[in-house]
């Protein structure tokens, strides 16, 4: 019995090393908006994003647009989805905010105001710190934190999600996604803890900011924010890892690995223990999709 269980552990241990060796990168966040042209106008004019690509799929009654601060081959993007005839969505209590880094928060806030953006927190240093931040709201009610930071290769720097058990969430993102904790903050005076998870240092790339509010174990998901997409060299092997981690920590595979009909891009998707969705996308297929 002991030999059999040892044999079962060995391939598992090897399998769990895969996410750390894999060429992973956060590709884009997917969410729904009530008026695609209005959001494109706001993101390009107020935030300075570029419209990277756009497509309309009338047979499936939706359109989408990809926007970001640089090419999708190297930079994080947002994938906005507009479903015909749906003008508003419920963001829920679990989704927190996106974040944009800028060398001058005060200047950007004035610009956002001039373009009709709503400022929910005026610029100024964080409580007990030096970093200057502000919060603004887009036309659909998504919150964007603006963070003062010297020029960075990736201005789109955070996706913040609330979780009910921070240690469990950190373990899941480490084991299933090969991310590492790039920063941790505990603020007992404000009753919250955060863990920034990513593939590189916080200043160089986009991170997932997992937030735990003391005593709050569940949140509503709403129907607005959808998922994060992450690139992988092997969708099948990555799905195997996720499946193993789910058995230990919770979560659920929502799409078995394989090609999407029509596009032939290989993907797999799953929910983490808090119900947040991630899609893993084959790196080569993603590049093929970009270059038509």
RACOR-V75801 format. One record per residue. N is the residue number from 1. PSI is psi in radians with two decimals (999 if undefined). OMEGA is omega in whole degrees, 0 to 359 (* if undefined). Layout:
N,PSI,OMEGA ; N,PSI,OMEGA
This chain:
1,-0.79,181 ; 2,-0.70,180 ; 3,-0.74,181 ; 4,-0.74,181 ; 5,-0.59,177 ; 6,-0.70,179 ; 7,-0.62,180 ; 8,-0.58,182 ; 9,-0.69,185 ; 10,-0.95,179 ; 11,-0.58,177 ; 12,-0.79,180 ; 13,-0.72,180 ; 14,-0.75,180 ; 15,-0.73,183 ; 16,-0.23,175 ; 17,-0.35,186 ; 18,-0.84,183 ; 19,-0.50,180 ; 20,-0.49,181 ; 21,-0.44,184 ; 22,2.62,177 ; 23,1.60,185 ; 24,2.54,177 ; 25,2.45,175 ; 26,2.15,186 ; 27,-0.98,180 ; 28,2.82,172 ; 29,2.40,182 ; 30,2.24,175 ; 31,2.89,189 ; 32,2.47,179 ; 33,2.72,185 ; 34,-0.26,181 ; 35,1.80,188 ; 36,-0.80,182 ; 37,-0.68,180 ; 38,-0.75,182 ; 39,-0.71,177 ; 40,-0.80,180 ; 41,-0.80,182 ; 42,-0.80,183 ; 43,-0.66,181 ; 44,-0.74,184 ; 45,-0.75,185 ; 46,-0.73,184 ; 47,-0.30,181 ; 48,0.35,175 ; 49,2.87,176 ; 50,2.51,172 ; 51,2.03,187 ; 52,-0.71,175 ; 53,2.78,183 ; 54,2.49,177 ; 55,2.66,179 ; 56,2.28,181 ; 57,1.35,187 ; 58,-0.59,182 ; 59,-0.40,177 ; 60,0.13,175 ; 61,0.75,173 ; 62,2.79,174 ; 63,2.68,171 ; 64,2.83,181 ; 65,2.45,178 ; 66,2.24,178 ; 67,2.64,178 ; 68,-3.00,182 ; 69,0.01,180 ; 70,3.07,183 ; 71,2.57,182 ; 72,-0.36,177 ; 73,-0.48,185 ; 74,-0.35,187 ; 75,2.75,176 ; 76,2.62,181 ; 77,2.94,169 ; 78,2.42,173 ; 79,1.87,180 ; 80,2.32,179 ; 81,2.28,174 ; 82,2.08,176 ; 83,2.18,185 ; 84,2.23,172 ; 85,-0.05,180 ; 86,1.99,188 ; 87,-0.23,178 ; 88,2.76,183 ; 89,2.83,176 ; 90,2.05,182 ; 91,-0.43,179 ; 92,3.12,182 ; 93,-0.20,185 ; 94,-0.68,179 ; 95,2.34,182 ; 96,-1.33,182 ; 97,2.95,166 ; 98,2.90,177 ; 99,2.51,178 ; 100,2.27,177 ; 101,2.43,181 ; 102,2.55,180 ; 103,-0.36,182 ; 104,1.67,182 ; 105,-0.73,182 ; 106,-0.78,181 ; 107,-0.77,181 ; 108,-0.69,179 ; 109,-0.74,178 ; 110,-0.71,180 ; 111,-0.79,179 ; 112,-0.76,178 ; 113,-0.77,182 ; 114,-0.48,180 ; 115,0.18,175 ; 116,0.16,179 ; 117,2.65,180 ; 118,2.19,179 ; 119,2.10,181 ; 120,-0.26,171 ; 121,2.08,181 ; 122,2.69,181 ; 123,2.52,179 ; 124,2.94,182 ; 125,2.63,175 ; 126,2.68,180 ; 127,2.21,177 ; 128,0.23,180 ; 129,-3.00,183 ; 130,-0.38,185 ; 131,2.28,179 ; 132,2.25,179 ; 133,2.91,171 ; 134,2.86,175 ; 135,2.35,177 ; 136,2.83,184 ; 137,2.39,177 ; 138,3.09,185 ; 139,-0.37,179 ; 140,-0.06,180 ; 141,0.05,175 ; 142,2.39,181 ; 143,2.39,174 ; 144,2.17,172 ; 145,2.35,176 ; 146,2.15,186 ; 147,2.25,178 ; 148,2.11,183 ; 149,2.47,177 ; 150,2.86,186 ; 151,2.44,187 ; 152,2.58,178 ; 153,-0.30,181 ; 154,1.58,179 ; 155,-0.54,179 ; 156,1.64,198 ; 157,-0.23,183 ; 158,2.59,164 ; 159,2.03,183 ; 160,2.18,180 ; 161,2.44,179 ; 162,2.43,182 ; 163,2.74,184 ; 164,-0.25,180 ; 165,1.80,188 ; 166,-0.75,182 ; 167,-0.73,179 ; 168,-0.76,181 ; 169,-0.76,179 ; 170,-0.82,179 ; 171,-0.74,181 ; 172,-0.84,182 ; 173,-0.55,176 ; 174,-0.90,187 ; 175,-0.82,185 ; 176,-0.58,187 ; 177,-0.08,178 ; 178,0.30,178 ; 179,2.88,174 ; 180,2.79,177 ; 181,2.06,179 ; 182,-0.27,178 ; 183,2.46,175 ; 184,2.46,178 ; 185,2.29,174 ; 186,2.18,181 ; 187,1.37,182 ; 188,-0.54,180 ; 189,-0.44,177 ; 190,0.10,176 ; 191,0.78,173 ; 192,2.76,174 ; 193,2.58,176 ; 194,2.67,172 ; 195,2.14,176 ; 196,2.14,182 ; 197,2.35,179 ; 198,-3.00,181 ; 199,-0.21,178 ; 200,-3.14,178 ; 201,2.64,184 ; 202,-0.61,184 ; 203,-0.27,188 ; 204,-0.29,191 ; 205,3.12,177 ; 206,2.39,178 ; 207,2.75,171 ; 208,2.13,179 ; 209,1.87,179 ; 210,2.18,183 ; 211,2.29,175 ; 212,2.09,175 ; 213,2.16,185 ; 214,2.21,173 ; 215,-0.08,180 ; 216,2.00,185 ; 217,-0.25,182 ; 218,2.59,179 ; 219,2.79,174 ; 220,2.52,184 ; 221,-0.42,185 ; 222,-2.88,180 ; 223,0.38,185 ; 224,-1.03,179 ; 225,2.38,184 ; 226,-1.08,190 ; 227,2.97,169 ; 228,2.44,174 ; 229,2.40,182 ; 230,2.38,180 ; 231,2.56,177 ; 232,2.66,176 ; 233,-0.28,182 ; 234,1.72,183 ; 235,-0.67,184 ; 236,-0.82,180 ; 237,-0.71,180 ; 238,-0.67,179 ; 239,-0.62,178 ; 240,-0.76,178 ; 241,-0.86,182 ; 242,-0.76,180 ; 243,-0.73,179 ; 244,-0.78,182 ; 245,-0.65,179 ; 246,-0.69,180 ; 247,-0.53,180 ; 248,-0.77,191 ; 249,-0.19,183 ; 250,2.96,185 ; 251,-3.00,185 ; 252,2.34,173 ; 253,2.22,181 ; 254,-0.29,175 ; 255,2.09,179 ; 256,2.65,182 ; 257,2.45,178 ; 258,3.02,182 ; 259,2.57,175 ; 260,2.28,178 ; 261,2.40,179 ; 262,-0.99,182 ; 263,-0.58,185 ; 264,0.17,174 ; 265,2.24,181 ; 266,2.26,179 ; 267,2.89,165 ; 268,2.64,178 ; 269,2.73,184 ; 270,2.85,174 ; 271,2.47,175 ; 272,3.12,182 ; 273,-0.34,178 ; 274,-0.02,179 ; 275,0.15,177 ; 276,2.39,186 ; 277,2.43,173 ; 278,2.46,175 ; 279,2.24,175 ; 280,2.27,187 ; 281,2.35,178 ; 282,2.22,184 ; 283,-0.81,182 ; 284,-0.73,179 ; 285,-0.66,180 ; 286,-0.76,179 ; 287,-0.68,177 ; 288,-0.74,180 ; 289,-0.69,180 ; 290,-0.65,186 ; 291,0.25,174 ; 292,999,*
